[in-house]
Amino acid sequence: MDMKNRFQTLLALFLALTFLAACGAQPVQATTVAVNIVADGNSHSVTLPAGSTVQQALDAAKLSLSQTDRVNPPAYTTLASGMTIVVTRVREEFETKQVVIPFERQELRNESLTAGETRLIQAGQNGLSEITIRHVFEDGVETGSSTVSETVLQAAVPEIVMIGVQSPFAPLSIPGTLVYLTGGNAWVLQTSTSLRRPLVTSGDLDGHIFTLSSDGKWLLFTRKSSRPADQQINTLWAVSATDQPAVPVDLGIANVVHFASWEPGQKYLIAYSTVEPRSTAPGWQANNDLHFLTFENGKPGKVYDILEANSGGIYGWWGMSFAWSPDGQRLAYSRPDGIGLVDINGSGLNTLLTMTPFNTHGDWAWTPGLAWGSDGRALFVVDHAAPTGLITPEESPNFDLSLLSTSDSSNTVLAPQVGMFAYPSVSSVQQGDSGPVSLVAYLQAIFPAQSATSRYSLYVMGGDGKNPRLLFPAEGQPGLDPQTPVWAPGLSASGNEFIGVVYQGNLWVVDAISGQSQQVTGDGLTNTLDWK
């Protein structure tokens, strides 16, 4: 063999040995994995083919999991040799038990009692509820609990205590029946402001409706609903202002926001309009409907539909209101785009005055205030007047108090620039030097150009718009919040003609002739009243 062939043979042998040596250095791939499983206080060792999962290890150990059990690492994890798998047994237990609901204590401040004196109006009574509790156990040890349901078997009855906070206000003789709403409760005054008693003490009157029948014997009012606001806003009730104790009567009517009133006269008839609750502002969609409900012997009777639900014109989603004529023969309506009369027999609307709706740029709409004249032939209305300058008609800040004829729709401005919440109110007819006369009370905005946010002063003028006078409060004092002034039903025993208003959360009585005023309540919680 020559040298060249020998060299090639040795090179081939060297390469072969090198390849064999390299092959011998590769590790041998494992074909199984051994893991440890800890469950139920025991340890299990299992060996499985490489690539198996935790779930397969559990199956091999014949360990099953309930829906609540936990395993760590998760069942889909690929096994690694030496891994420890932990199974935690989780179970739930449900316990049902009854729990006492302690009654709450409610305090009613009463200025007719001396300071510190108390009277029990309603005894408290505990309620009862049934609750279901979920207990969670991990490996036999409780790790948590939570209440999953609660059912009230018997509602608690609050204890109501009247607490004396006698005020220094001198008693004042008054005509008729005066009711006022304070702290969600209804109170009544008769003969004297020192003689007051509670009518309804549930604490849930919402003030949307609070009006007396023309004879002062029945109060119509609304109460907050116990259901969610987007399901039911309130409910309509009546209560005798003369019976003791007074027992409220559920009229079976719900969602009354803008209007409900007794028909003037001896026959008890209730007119009302409804809305549909909404979860969005303002909390309702008006139906703009009208219904009559008979009321006899202290019980609700038959319902008559006068106006079917309708769109209600521009801004009809807010709703319309109504007002009875003094004789109860006619009904006027007010809505953001105008004023007119309801055709009670024909179930329609007869427009008297069309006006440009006011754009509030908010989730509320302005509705014109109105009141019947004492003769029932004209309406005192707040009219949205035309703007000055470059302002659009919808945003005009001008509002006038006008006299609107129901016969020919003529409209005469009596007091310009009164503000949007002037709310006129007409007194009963009195005998004057030149014959029967009546007065008109209204609110005058302190800042007429910003009347939506302005406070107001109480003014009074003749039915012809002459001799307007500031009555209350005195010039320079904080003004009134928007409200409708309420006239007393005739003169007092001393010949005074009174107007009731709410000022800084208290009831005040103002003499329409002299302008003298008398504070009646001092709790700061009064927000509405009526006087018949």
C-alpha positions in Angstrom: 0.0 0.0 0.0 1.5 3.3 -0.9 1.6 6.2 1.4 -1.4 8.0 -0.1 -3.7 5.1 0.4 -2.5 4.5 3.9 -3.1 8.1 4.8 -6.7 8.0 3.5 -7.4 4.8 5.4 -6.1 6.3 8.7 -8.2 9.5 8.1 -11.3 7.4 7.5 -10.7 5.4 10.7 -10.1 8.6 12.7 -13.4 10.1 11.5 -15.3 6.9 12.3 -13.9 6.8 15.8 -14.7 10.5 16.4 -18.3 9.9 15.3 -18.7 6.9 17.5 -17.4 8.9 20.5 -19.8 11.7 19.8 -22.7 9.4 19.6 -21.7 7.8 22.9 -21.8 11.3 24.6 -25.5 12.0 24.0 -27.8 11.5 27.1 -30.5 8.9 27.1 -34.0 10.6 26.9 -36.3 9.7 29.9 -39.5 7.9 28.9 -41.3 8.3 32.3 -41.8 10.9 35.0 -42.4 10.4 38.7 -44.6 12.9 40.6 -46.1 13.2 44.1 -49.8 14.0 44.8 -50.9 15.4 48.1 -54.7 15.0 48.7 -57.0 14.3 51.6 -54.1 14.3 54.1 -52.3 11.6 52.1 -49.4 11.5 49.7 -49.5 9.5 46.5 -46.5 8.7 44.2 -47.3 7.9 40.6 -45.1 7.3 37.5 -46.5 8.2 34.1 -45.2 8.4 30.5 -43.3 11.6 29.8 -45.6 14.3 28.4 -48.5 13.4 30.7 -50.6 16.1 32.4 -51.7 16.8 36.0 -55.2 15.5 35.2 -53.7 12.2 33.9 -51.7 11.9 37.2 -54.9 12.4 39.2 -56.7 9.8 37.1 -53.8 7.4 37.7 -54.1 7.9 41.4 -57.8 7.4 41.2 -58.5 10.9 42.6 -61.6 12.7 41.4 -62.4 16.5 41.8 -65.7 18.1 42.5 -66.7 21.3 40.8 -65.5 23.3 43.8 -62.2 21.5 44.5 -58.9 23.2 43.5 -55.6 21.6 42.1 -52.2 23.2 41.9 -50.7 23.3 39.4 -53.8 23.4 37.1 -55.0 20.2 35.5 -53.8 21.0 32.0 -50.1 21.4 33.2 -47.5 19.0 31.7 -45.8 16.9 34.3 -42.1 17.3 35.2 -40.2 14.7 37.2 -40.3 15.4 40.9 -43.3 17.7 40.7 -45.7 17.9 43.7 -49.4 18.2 43.0 -51.6 19.6 45.7 -55.4 18.9 45.8 -57.5 21.2 48.0 -60.9 19.9 48.8 -63.5 22.8 48.8 -67.1 22.4 49.9 -70.0 24.7 50.6 -72.7 24.6 53.2 -75.8 26.8 53.3 -77.4 27.8 56.5 -80.8 29.5 56.9 -81.7 31.4 60.0 -84.1 34.1 61.2 -82.7 37.4 62.4 -84.5 40.1 64.3 -84.7 43.5 62.6 -84.5 46.2 65.4 -87.0 49.0 65.0 -85.8 52.6 64.4 -86.6 55.6 66.5 -88.1 58.6 64.7 -88.4 62.0 66.4 -91.0 64.6 65.4 -90.3 68.1 66.6 -93.5 69.9 67.8 -93.6 73.5 68.8 -96.9 72.9 70.6 -95.1 71.0 73.4 -92.8 72.6 75.9 -89.1 72.0 75.4 -88.0 68.6 76.6 -91.5 67.2 76.8 -92.1 63.9 74.8 -95.1 62.0 73.7 -95.1 58.5 72.2 -97.0 58.6 68.9 -96.3 55.1 67.7 -94.8 52.2 69.6 -91.9 50.5 67.9 -92.0 46.8 66.9 -89.1 44.7 65.8 -89.2 43.0 62.4 -88.0 39.6 61.3 -86.0 38.5 58.3 -84.8 35.2 57.0 -81.2 35.0 55.7 -79.3 32.3 53.9 -75.5 32.2 54.6 -72.9 30.4 52.4 -70.0 28.8 54.4 -66.9 27.8 52.5 -64.6 25.0 53.8 -61.1 24.1 52.5 -59.8 20.7 53.6 -62.4 20.7 56.4 -61.5 24.2 57.7 -63.9 27.1 57.3 -62.2 29.8 55.3 -65.1 32.2 54.7 -68.8 32.9 54.8 -71.2 35.4 53.0 -74.9 36.2 53.0 -76.5 35.1 49.6 -80.1 36.1 50.2 -82.3 37.9 52.7 -86.1 37.9 52.9 -88.1 40.3 55.2 -90.7 38.2 56.8 -92.1 41.1 58.9 -91.1 44.7 58.5 -90.0 46.6 61.5 -92.4 49.4 62.8 -90.5 52.5 63.8 -91.0 54.1 67.2 -92.3 57.7 66.7 -91.8 60.1 69.5 -93.0 63.7 69.5 -90.4 66.0 71.1 -91.4 69.4 72.4 -89.4 72.4 71.0 -91.8 75.1 72.0 -91.1 78.3 70.1 -91.6 81.8 71.2 -94.0 82.5 68.4 -97.3 84.0 69.6 -100.4 82.1 68.7 -102.4 83.5 65.8 -106.1 83.0 65.1 -106.7 81.7 61.6 -109.8 80.8 59.5 -110.4 77.5 57.9 -108.0 74.5 57.8 -104.3 74.9 57.2 -102.1 71.9 56.4 -98.4 71.8 56.0 -95.7 69.3 55.1 -92.6 69.1 57.3 -90.0 66.4 57.4 -92.1 64.1 55.2 -95.1 64.3 57.6 -98.4 66.2 57.3 -99.7 68.5 60.1 -102.9 70.4 60.4 -103.8 73.7 62.1 -107.3 74.8 62.8 -108.7 77.9 64.7 -105.2 78.8 66.0 -101.6 78.3 65.1 -101.1 77.0 68.6 -103.5 74.1 68.0 -101.6 71.7 65.7 -101.8 68.0 65.4 -100.2 65.4 63.1 -102.2 63.9 60.2 -99.7 61.5 58.6 -96.5 60.6 60.4 -95.0 58.0 58.0 -92.2 60.3 57.1 -92.5 59.5 53.4 -94.6 62.2 51.9 -92.8 63.5 48.8 -94.6 66.8 48.3 -95.5 66.3 44.7 -99.2 66.4 45.6 -100.4 68.1 48.8 -103.9 69.7 48.5 -107.0 70.0 50.5 -110.6 69.5 49.3 -112.6 72.8 49.0 -114.3 72.1 52.3 -111.0 71.4 54.1 -112.1 68.0 55.2 -109.8 65.8 53.1 -106.1 66.0 52.2 -104.8 64.5 49.0 -101.1 63.7 49.0 -98.4 61.5 47.5 -96.0 59.1 49.3 -92.7 57.8 48.1 -92.9 54.2 46.8 -91.1 51.4 48.5 -90.3 50.0 45.0 -87.3 51.1 42.9 -87.7 54.6 41.5 -87.5 53.3 37.9 -90.5 51.0 38.6 -92.7 53.3 40.7 -92.2 56.9 41.8 -94.9 57.3 44.3 -98.5 56.5 45.3 -101.6 58.7 45.7 -103.4 58.8 49.1 -106.2 60.7 50.9 -106.7 61.3 54.6 -109.4 63.0 56.7 -108.3 66.3 58.2 -111.1 66.1 60.8 -111.1 62.4 62.0 -109.0 61.5 65.0 -107.1 59.3 64.6 -106.7 60.0 60.9 -106.3 56.8 58.8 -104.8 57.3 55.3 -106.7 55.8 52.4 -104.7 54.3 49.5 -106.4 55.4 46.2 -104.7 52.7 44.1 -103.0 55.3 41.8 -99.3 55.6 41.2 -96.8 57.8 39.5 -98.4 61.2 40.0 -95.9 64.1 39.7 -97.5 67.2 38.2 -101.2 67.2 39.0 -103.9 65.8 41.3 -106.6 67.9 42.8 -110.1 67.8 44.3 -112.9 69.3 42.1 -114.2 72.5 43.9 -117.7 72.0 45.3 -119.4 69.5 47.6 -119.0 66.4 45.4 -115.7 64.7 46.0 -114.1 64.1 42.7 -110.3 63.8 42.1 -108.7 64.7 38.8 -105.1 63.5 38.2 -102.5 62.9 35.6 -99.7 60.3 35.5 -96.2 59.7 34.3 -94.1 56.6 33.4 -91.0 56.0 35.6 -87.6 56.1 33.8 -84.1 55.4 35.0 -82.8 58.5 33.2 -83.3 62.2 34.2 -85.8 63.6 35.2 -87.0 60.2 36.3 -90.2 60.0 34.2 -91.8 60.3 30.8 -95.1 62.2 31.1 -98.3 60.5 29.8 -100.0 63.9 29.5 -103.2 62.1 30.3 -106.2 63.1 32.6 -108.5 61.0 34.7 -111.3 61.5 37.2 -111.7 59.4 40.3 -114.9 59.4 42.3 -114.5 59.4 46.1 -117.4 58.5 48.3 -117.7 57.6 52.0 -114.0 57.7 52.4 -113.3 55.2 49.6 -112.1 55.5 46.0 -114.7 54.6 43.4 -114.9 54.6 39.6 -112.2 56.0 37.2 -113.2 58.1 34.2 -110.7 58.6 31.4 -110.8 62.2 30.1 -107.5 62.5 28.1 -105.7 59.5 26.7 -101.9 59.5 26.9 -100.4 61.7 24.2 -97.1 63.4 23.2 -98.0 66.7 25.0 -96.5 69.0 22.4 -93.0 70.5 22.6 -91.1 69.2 25.6 -94.1 66.9 26.3 -91.8 64.4 28.0 -91.8 66.8 31.0 -95.6 66.9 31.4 -98.5 69.2 31.7 -100.5 70.6 34.7 -104.1 71.6 35.2 -106.2 74.0 37.3 -109.9 74.0 38.2 -112.1 77.1 37.8 -113.5 78.3 41.2 -116.9 76.8 40.4 -115.4 73.4 39.3 -117.1 73.6 35.9 -113.9 74.1 33.8 -110.4 72.9 33.8 -107.4 74.8 32.3 -104.2 73.2 31.2 -100.6 74.4 31.2 -97.7 72.9 29.3 -94.4 74.2 28.0 -95.8 75.5 24.7 -99.0 77.0 25.8 -102.2 77.3 27.9 -105.8 76.4 27.2 -108.9 74.6 28.3 -109.8 71.0 28.5 -112.9 69.9 26.7 -114.1 67.6 29.5 -117.0 66.1 27.5 -115.2 65.9 24.2 -111.9 64.8 25.6 -109.8 67.4 23.8 -107.8 70.6 24.3 -108.8 74.1 23.2 -105.7 76.3 23.0 -106.0 79.8 24.3 -102.4 81.0 24.3 -99.5 79.6 22.3 -96.0 80.5 23.5 -92.4 79.8 22.6 -91.2 77.1 25.0 -88.2 78.1 27.1 -85.0 76.2 26.4 -83.6 75.3 29.9 -80.5 73.5 28.4 -81.1 70.9 31.1 -83.2 67.8 32.1 -86.2 69.9 33.1 -88.8 72.0 31.3 -90.5 75.2 32.2 -94.3 75.1 32.5 -96.2 78.4 32.7 -97.8 79.2 36.1 -101.5 80.0 35.9 -104.5 80.7 38.2 -108.2 81.3 37.6 -109.7 84.7 38.3 -112.3 84.8 41.0 -115.1 85.2 38.4 -113.9 82.1 36.4 -113.8 84.1 33.1 -110.1 84.8 32.9 -106.7 83.3 33.7 -103.7 84.9 35.3 -100.7 83.4 33.5 -97.0 83.7 33.3 -96.2 84.3 29.7 -92.8 83.7 28.0 -92.2 87.1 26.4 -90.2 88.0 23.3 -86.5 88.6 23.7 -84.6 91.9 23.3 -81.4 92.0 21.3 -79.9 89.0 19.5 -81.2 86.3 21.9 -83.3 83.6 20.3 -87.0 83.4 21.3 -86.4 80.0 23.0 -83.8 81.5 25.3 -85.5 84.8 26.1 -85.2 85.6 29.8 -88.4 87.7 29.7 -91.5 86.6 31.5 -94.6 88.7 32.1 -97.7 88.2 34.3 -100.7 88.6 32.0 -104.5 88.4 32.2 -105.8 85.9 29.6 -109.5 86.0 28.6 -111.1 82.6 28.2 -113.8 84.0 25.8 -111.7 85.8 23.2 -108.1 84.8 24.1 -107.1 88.4 24.5 -103.9 88.7 26.6 -103.1 91.8 28.7 -99.8 92.3 30.4 -100.3 93.3 34.1 -96.8 93.0 35.5 -93.8 92.8 33.1 -90.5 91.0 34.0 -91.8 89.0 37.0 -89.6 85.9 36.3 -90.5 82.4 35.2 -91.6 81.3 38.6 -94.1 84.1 39.4 -96.9 81.6 40.3 -100.0 83.8 40.6 -102.6 83.1 43.2 -106.0 84.7 43.6 -107.8 85.5 46.8 -111.4 84.8 47.6 -113.9 87.6 46.7 -114.3 90.2 49.4 -116.6 93.2 49.6 -114.8 96.4 48.8 -115.9 100.0 48.9 -117.0 99.9 45.3 -118.2 96.2 45.2 -116.8 92.7 45.3 -113.0 92.6 44.8 -110.2 90.1 44.9 -106.5 90.4 45.1 -103.7 88.6 43.2 -100.5 87.5 44.9 -97.5 86.6 42.9 -93.8 86.2 43.2 -91.4 88.8 41.7 -87.9 87.7 40.8 -85.2 89.7 42.5 -83.1 89.2 39.4 -85.6 88.9 36.5 -82.9 88.3 33.9 -81.7 85.2 35.9 -85.1 84.1 37.2 -84.3 80.4 36.9 -81.9 80.7 39.8 -83.1 83.9 41.4 -85.0 84.1 44.7 -88.3 85.9 44.8 -90.3 88.5 46.7 -94.0 88.2 47.5 -96.1 90.9 45.8 -99.9 91.6 45.8 -101.9 93.7 43.4 -105.5 94.3 42.4 -107.2 91.9 40.0 -106.8 94.6 37.3 -103.1 94.7 37.9 -103.2 98.1 39.7 -101.3 99.0 42.9 -98.7 96.3 43.1 -97.1 96.2 46.5 -94.1 94.4 48.1 -95.4 92.3 51.0 -92.7 89.9 52.1 -89.8 89.6 53.0 -88.7 93.1 53.7 -86.4 94.7 51.2 -82.8 93.7 51.7 -83.7 90.3 53.2 -83.1 86.9 51.5 -85.9 86.1 49.1 -88.3 83.2 48.9 -87.8 80.0 47.0 -90.2 79.5 44.1 -93.6 78.4 45.3 -97.3 79.3 44.9 -98.6 81.7 47.6 -101.6 80.3 49.4 -104.5 82.5 50.4 -106.6 81.9 53.5 -110.2 81.0 52.8 -111.7 84.4 53.7 -111.0 86.9 56.4 -109.8 86.0 59.9 -111.8 86.8 63.0 -109.9 90.1 63.3 -110.6 91.0 59.6 -107.1 90.1 58.3 -106.6 88.6 54.8 -103.8 86.1 55.2 -101.4 84.5 52.8 -99.3 81.5 53.7 -95.8 81.0 52.4 -92.7 78.9 53.2 -89.7 81.0 54.1 -86.3 79.5 55.0 -87.9 76.1 55.8 -90.6 77.5 58.0 -94.3 78.4 57.7 -95.1 82.1 57.7 -98.4 83.9 57.6 -98.5 87.4 56.0 -101.3 89.9 56.1 -102.1 91.0 52.6 -103.2 94.4 53.6 -100.7 95.6 56.2 -97.8 93.4 55.2 -97.2 92.3 58.8 -95.9 88.7 59.0 -95.9 86.0 61.7 -93.6 83.0 61.8 -95.6 79.8 62.7 -93.1 76.9 62.7 -89.4 76.8 63.7 -88.2 73.4 62.7 -86.7 74.5 59.4 -88.2 71.4 57.6 -91.4 72.8 56.1 -91.6 72.8 52.3 -95.3 73.1 51.3 -98.8 74.0 52.5 -102.4 74.4 51.6 -105.3 76.3 53.2 -109.0 75.8 52.6 
